[in-house]
Amino acid sequence: MKREQKHFMLSPSVLKALRESSGYSIEEVAKRLGVSVETIAQAEETGFALSLAHIERLASVYKRPLVAFFSDSIGGLPTLVDYRVNREKRLSPHVYIAQRRARYLAEKIKELSDRRTQIPRFPAKMVPEALARDFRAKLGVPVLKRLAPHKLLSEYKRLLEDRLTVLIIEYPFKADDVRGFSIFSDVCAIVLNEEDKPSIKLFSLFHEVCHLLQKTGGICSLELEGEGETESYCNRFAAEFLVPLDDLKKELKRFERVDEEVAGRLSETYGVSKQVIMLRLLWARHIDAARYAQFKSALQGLVQSGFGRRSWEKTYLNRAGNLAIQEVRRAYIDGTISFHEAVGILGLKAKYAEKVLAEP
C-alpha cells in the first residue's frame, strides 16, 4: 500500500524569491516537478501545500539547502546592471547560481577575516588607456609576456587577489552571451565563465577590473567592438593593460610587415586572443578597418570551450577562488570554524578540502 506523503504549507513570498533568485520561470519549474503551472503559481500566491518530495526536488533544482524553504523570509538577489548586447534574452539559471555563490563567498571572507577590497583611487574622466597605465603602476607589476595563457591568468589572479582583496572565481554559465560579471561591494567579486578559453578569461578579467575601478559592477557579454560607451571603455582599458601600445610598438619592430601570421605570434606573446591583437593593430592604425573586417568575417570559434582534458580538482578550486580558500584555511587552522564548516563554505569534496586546508 502506497504511503500518503505529507504536505507542507510554505511562505508564498519565500517560494517566489527562491525561484526568481535561481533564474527559473514558473513554467520551467512546473515542468521540472511534473506538475501544472497552476500548482506552482498557486503555491507562490497563497501558500498551496507542496509534498516533501516536491520541496526536495525544488531544493535540487534551485541549488538551495532544504531549510531555506521553511524560512519565514528570504532576501532577493540584488540586481546587477546588464551590459549584454541582447539584454532582452533571459539570463541562464547558472548565471544566477554563480551570482549567489560569489556573494556568499564574499560575505564569508568579510565575516572570517574582516578584510575589505581596496580599490585604488584615480582622477575622474581619465581616458581608458591612461587609467590602465596608472593602474599597472599602482600594482607595481611589469608587462607579463611569453607565458601560456592559463599561467598568465593564474598570475594576474594572484596579484589582484593579494593586492586588492578581490574575490575571483570561475563558474559554468551555460550561456553564450555572458563572458563574466563583477560585483562591487565591501568585498568585490569577479566571476569568469569557466567554459571560456584562458585567453578570453584573461581579457574578461581586466574588463571586469575596469568596472570595479569605476566603482560599478555588471554582467558583460564582451563584444569587443560596437558596444555602448561603458563597455567600450572597459574593453580599451583591458586591451591597454594586457597589450600596452608602447610595448606593442617595440614588438612590431621585429617584423617586416604586419599580417595575420604576425598577429598570431603577438597573440602568443601577450597571451590574449588573436582578435584582441587585431583590434590593437586597428586602433594603433597598423591595419585599416577593411583589413580588420576581413579578419572578423573569417573568424570562427572566438568563444570556445577552454577544456581539453579537464582537471576536476583545479575546476573546483577555481570555483572556490584563491582568496576564499586562503581565508577559510586560516580560520580553520585558528579553530574558528570546523572542517565540516570549511568544506561547506568552499563547496569542495572532502578529499580536495583535506589537501587544501593542510597546505601552508
Secondary structure, DSSP 8 states (H G I E B T S, - for coil): ------EE---HHHHHHHHHTTT--HHHHHHHHTS-HHHHHHHHHH---EEHHHHHHHHHHHT--GGGGG-S---------B--S-TTS---HHHHHHHHHHHHHHHHHHHHH----------TT--HHHHHHHHHHHHT-----SS-HHHHHHHHHHHHHHHH--EEEEE----SS--EEEE-SSS-EEEEETTB-HHHHHHHHHHHHHHHHTT--EEE---SSS--HHHHHHHHHHHHHHS-HHHHHHHHTT-SS--HHHHHHHHHHHTS-HHHHHHHHHHTTSS-HHHHHHHHHH---SS-B--SS--HHHHHHHHH-HHHHHHHHHHHHHTSS-HHHHHHHHT--HHHHHHHHH--
